[in-house]
Every structure is written in C-alpha cells, then in structure tokens.
Amino acid sequence: MSGWLGASYDWVKAAHLIFVIFWMAGLFMLPRYLVYHQEALAAGDTAEAATWVARETKIRRIIISPAMIIVWVLGIALALNLGIADGAGGLGWLHAKILVVVALSGYHGWAVGYAKKLAANRPTLTGKQLRLLNEVPGLATAIIVVLVIVKPL
C-alpha cells in the first residue's frame, strides 16, 4: 500500500496536522475545565458547576471527540502510505508515535469519563492531582513532535 495517496499525501498530512491542533487545543482546555468544575463543586456552587458541565459537554462533542476521530483516520491513511502495513523499514519512530497517540487517546477517554463523574457530583481526585494530570497532553505532544521531526528510532 506504500505510496497509495500519491499527490494528495501533502493535503492529507496538512489536514492531519490541522485536526491534531484542534484535538490538542481541546485536550489542553478540558482538564483545566475539570479543575474549575471540581472547585465549584467543593465550594457548593451548583449553578457554577452546571455551567462547567455545559462547557465540558460542548468542548467534548464539538471539538475534542470529532477531532480525535479525524486524526486517527487521517493518521492511519498516512501510516499506510508510508508502508507500515507492508513492513517497510525505518519506521520505528512511527511505531513509537502510534504508541504515544494510543496513550493520549486513553487520556482523552479518562478526561471524558472524569467530566461525566463530575457531572454526577462524584469527584475522586484532588485539585492538585487534576493540575498534574493537566500536563499529560503537553508532554505527549512534545514526545510526538520529536518522534516525527527528528525520527530518532
């Protein structure tokens, strides 16, 4: 399947990167929303907590989840174009990138699940833990950029 995208490869890669930016923007925002939501719950401010539920739902439905799906579809197309299914050599960096993206997708799932927990008024983490978890997307992004640009593997 190597090279099957032909002249459209650069367009697919550009679209992939655009939707990665959308997904990451959402993943940078949602955990911060969770911190504010949890603080509103702790303060007993049910009106403010309800506002955060609405915001979290919108960012999830409009930005984060659709962007993640598009990133995966385009990313798979790009990986196939590079020959990942054909056993092409020199793609260790791509395998590592996919591993990090799988972990980031799991983080996405965790954040969505925790937003739903907060909506049900069942927080299980401290504000400090949430703030630390807020750094995961940034770290994952840095690793992915190095893997894609430097290709150390």
C-alpha positions, 0 to 999 in steps of 0.5 A, a space after each residue: 500500500 506504500 505510496 497509495 495517496 500519491 499527490 494528495 499525501 501533502 493535503 492529507 498530512 496538512 489536514 492531519 496536522 490541522 485536526 491534531 491542533 484542534 484535538 490538542 487545543 481541546 485536550 489542553 482546555 478540558 482538564 483545566 475545565 475539570 479543575 474549575 468544575 471540581 472547585 465549584 463543586 467543593 465550594 457548593 456552587 451548583 449553578 457554577 458547576 452546571 455551567 462547567 458541565 455545559 462547557 465540558 459537554 460542548 468542548 467534548 462533542 464539538 471539538 475534542 471527540 470529532 477531532 480525535 476521530 479525524 486524526 486517527 483516520 487521517 493518521 492511519 491513511 498516512 501510516 499506510 502510505 508510508 508502508 507500515 502495513 507492508 513492513 517497510 523499514 525505518 519506521 520505528 519512530 512511527 511505531 513509537 508515535 502510534 504508541 504515544 497517540 494510543 496513550 493520549 487517546 486513553 487520556 482523552 477517554 479518562 478526561 471524558 469519563 472524569 467530566 461525566 463523574 463530575 457531572 454526577 457530583 462524584 469527584 475522586 481526585 484532588 485539585 492538585 492531582 487534576 493540575 498534574 494530570 493537566 500536563 499529560 497532553 503537553 508532554 505527549 505532544 512534545 514526545 510526538 513532535 520529536 518522534 516525527 521531526 527528528 525520527 530518532 528510532 
